[in-house]
Amino acid sequence: MCTERPSSEALESAISGMAEAVGKGDFERAAALGKTSEIPLSIDPGTLGLANQLAAGSQSLLYAGTYEGSPCAVKKAIIRTTDDLENFRKDLLMSAEVQHHHVLRLKAARLLPPQYLAVFPLMAGSLADAVHEHGWRPQNATLTRIAKSIAEGLAAIHAHGIIHRDIKLANVLVDKHRLEPKISDFGIAVWDWEVEKGGAAGAAPGRGRPSGGFHKRLMMGTLEYMAPEVLLRQGISQASDIYAWAISVNELATGVQPFSDCTKENPAVHTILDMNYGRQELAAAVAAEGLRPPLEPSLPGELKQLLEHCWHADPAQRPSAAAVASQLDGLLQSLGPESLGQEQAQGQSAPQEDNMKPAAISQSSATGPSQDASHQLSPASIAVEAGWQTPPWMQEASFVSSQQITVGNFETSGQRGDDRMEDASAISSPLDEALPHCHLLAVFDGHAGAAAARHAAAHIRSQLYSHWGCATAEAALTGTFEILDRDFRAHHHRKLAAEGARPSVAAAKSRTCPGACALAALICGSTLHIANAGDCRAVLCSQGEAVQLSTDHTADVIAERDRIKASGGLLYQVAGGWRIGRAGIQVSRSLGDAELKADGLISAPEVTQRLLTEADEFLILASDGLWERMSNEQACGLVHDTVKEAGMAAKRLATEALARGSGDNITVVVAFLQPVSTLEQIYRKGRASRPAAATFHGTRGKGPPMPGPMYSADEMQETL
């Protein structure tokens, strides 16, 4: 560890001088000092053309804007205490000092009250966005090159005596080609001399650098990326960043949030729902039991060994960032011409061949591609996603130029707690800039873990894109559901194979494949398509009346039971209800659930179509956590009673279900199908009276007494 870090003395002097001048109330002198710095530190906020807000956090707000005619990202600091101010100054100093093409560098700043700002280059997004929201899966050569670039940036950070403490995909920003990653966010970083001296008080006299004090809790960062020594509060070091680098690279390879698919091996649990790790249990398993995320099986052996070396329990055994970059450079040489930058040389073709490749034809897919070649689409059948084309089935659709759809959602884990959230949702509104009248809304209710629901939410748009050219909307939606199911089951199979090769990590083993009920609404002009597999539900409010657009697929439905019997599946009755398979699940259609496919569970959705009119006011999509406590009519009545903001309406529905005693996760999506701005406007659209919404809190009438907590249809019963 280096104790004397290289620094920009002029910049450090300017920041310290400005802090001293501001403390004395001499703002003119502070502004003058900022102008003399190599990086402007007293810019006029009026010169920044602020646009939309990109992100919001506890420490800052991030906006898109322009600075000196170029696009930029503007970070507005949230200053509550002097410690916040000192930390912001330290963040800027670190960002400015590390001059490396794989580290996001400060362009300008304002260190004057009342607005403390920082200006950075505007990037296309983070690697976390690319992986988890857009379903991007880099091939091994591209993955290795990105891993090497991040390691080089980290080596430069360490060379300046900085411990980043929050290396993760969300803090690695990329351009539109995703080939030039840049490490960002020094918000909780520390100088290594602070760690060695035990705090800012131990700094050498006269250094004057704004350190923010070393009063912070030792265990800071993001739990899933924390090294064992950090979790055990044994100290932090640059080796802790190397551990986080390895976790992040493996996440990039697998497309799975770290540890989200790890479950406890505990024969005493009553249902599979009890087998997920809580956050304290996860920390203990990582620090004491050696739990690590499953490696992606398709990675080169040398890269697998390097990752295992980098997340070694003993920080002294981990290589330096520079050594990691050097080893990856050698690996790139062995992977062939593609790894040496061929994609960059091809310019715009890079996103087509790798970055924008739909998961259905990717050789290193999201949470795992299908291994059955017959299930993959030929590259010729998929256009590059430079723009969605109008499919044959949509050419006759009616498009109303004044159509305006507003969408909002709300998700809550409810009584189960944040670490037991298994629902997910996906909203693409509009579906694409080229199709402004098309909207995709989806809700996924997971069981046996959140992995299947998260996989489906992350990839439904890209998979719909790969099926966009089908002859009918029904074929496109059915194909989308089925490939989501196949890809996830293939990934889970490979994960189990990888875990079988690591028998010493017993806590990471679970033989049960997670599943998820899936519900999607595709609105194209005035045509609404509903695809449902499971017991999520779609309800349309038309002329004040609730119209159910989907069927709850459970074993209690005669048609579903007959289909399962015909397929040879296992059916039996429990407490007056029908169950399927040895796992005792009640839903008859779902994604995932590999072990239950032989018992008649299918992923094919039931697809319906409806022509929308001006009488159709809003659409509700929700998981069964809502519907087990609320009728269709009550849900529509509550939306009518709520200010016409879609997100607020969704939250109102979910919180009312919780108040009535729902014990399940709840996810709600509300879409207003007509222009809305006031309560009176939505009433004027209809011709019938609205149902009085009796609520738990009695806003229009006291609701009826509700029974105790109920079991969910997708919950598996004990079969021991």
FENRAGI-V283263 format. One line per field, one symbol per residue. phi: phi as a letter, one per 40 degrees, with the letter a starting at -180 (. if undefined). psi: psi as a letter, one per 40 degrees, with the letter a starting at -180 (. if undefined). burial: b if it has 24 or more other C-alpha atoms within 12 Angstrom, else e. Layout:
BEGIN
phi = ???
psi = ???
burial = ???
END
This chain:
BEGIN
phi = .ccbccacccccccccccccccccgccccccccccccdbdbbccdcccccbcccabbcbabbbcabbfgbcabbbcccbbbccdccccccdccccccccacbbcbccaabbbccbbbbbbccbcibccccccbbgcbccdccdcccdcccccccccccccgbbcgacaccbbcbcccgbbcbcbgcdbcbcccccccgiccccccgcgccbggbcccccbhbdcbccdccccfchbacccccdcdcccccccccgbddgcbcbccaccccacccccccccccdccccbbgcbcccccccddccdccccccbdccdcccccccccccccccccccchddcchdccccgccdcccbcbcdccbccbcdchccccccccccdccbcccciccccdcbccccbbcccbbbbaaabacgccgccbcbcaaabbbccaccbccbbbbabbbcaghcdcccccccbcccccdcbccccbcccccccccccdcccccccccccccccccbccbccccaccccaacbbbbbbbgcbbbbbbbhbcbbbbcbfgbcbcbbbccbcccdcccccccccgccbacbfgbcbbgccgcbcbbacgfdccccchcbbcccbbbaccbccccabbbaccccccbacdcccccccccbdcbdcccccccccccccchcbbcbbbbbbccbdbabccccccccbbccccccbccgcbiccccbccdbccccccccbc
psi = hhdhiiigdddddddddddddddeegdddddddddeidhhefihdeehghbihdihaddiihiiaihfeiiihhhhihhdiddddddddddddddddggiefhhihdiihfiiehhihhiihidaidddddddefhhiiddddddddddddddddddddefhhdefhiddehiiadefegihhigfdeiiidddddeeiddeihiedehheeifeiidgiahdeehiddddefeiiidddddddddddddddddehhhedehiigheeidieeeeihiddddddddddefhiihihdeiiddddddddddfidhddeiiidddddddddddddeeaddeeeddddebeeddddcdehiddehegicfhihehdeeiiiddehihfehhihideedeihhhdehhhhiiihhieaedidefheiiihhghididegeehhhhihhhiifieddddddddeddddddeedeididdddddddddddddddddddddddddddegeegdeehhehhiihihhihhhhbehhhhhhgaeiihhhhhfeihhheihhgieehdddddddddeeihiihhfeiiihidefidiehiibfdeedeeehiehihhiihhiieehdihhhiieddeeehidddddddddeihghddddddddddddddeeheiihhhhhhheihididddddddieiiihhhhidefdeihiihiiaiiiidehhihe.
burial = eeeebebeeebbbbbbbbbbebeeeeeeebbbbbbebebbbbbbbeebebeeeeeeeebbbbbbbbbeeeebbbbbbbbeeeebbbbbbbbbbbbbbbbbbbbbbbbbbbbbbebbbbbbbbbbbbbbbbbbbbbbbbbbbbbbbbbbbbbbbbbbbbbbbbbbbbbbbbbbbbebbbbbbbbbbbbbbbbbbbbbeeebeebeeeebbbbbbbeeebbbbbbbbbbbbbbeeebbbbbbbbbbbbbbbbbbbbbbbbbbbbbbeeeeeebbbbbbbbeebbbbbbbeebbbbbbbbbbeeebbebbbbbbbbbbeebbbbbebbebbbebbeebeebbbeebbeeeeebbbbbbbbbbbbbbbbbbbbbbeeeebbeeeebbbbeebbbbeebeebeeeeebbbbbbbbbbbbeeeebbbbbbbbbbbbbbeeebbbbbbbbbbbbbbbbbbbbbbbbbbbbbbbbbbbebbbbbbbbbbbbbbbbbbbbbbbbbebbeeeeebbbbbbbbbbbbbbbbbbbbbbbbbbbbbbbbbbbbbbbbbbbbbbbbbbbbeeebbebbeeeebbbeeeeeebbbbebbbbbbbbbbbbbbbebbbbbbbbbbebebbbbbbbbbbbbbbbbbbbbbbbbbbbbbbbebbbbbbbbbbbbbbbbbbbbbbbbbbbbbbbbbeeeeebbebeeeebbebbbbeeeeeeeeeeeeeebbbbbbbeee
END
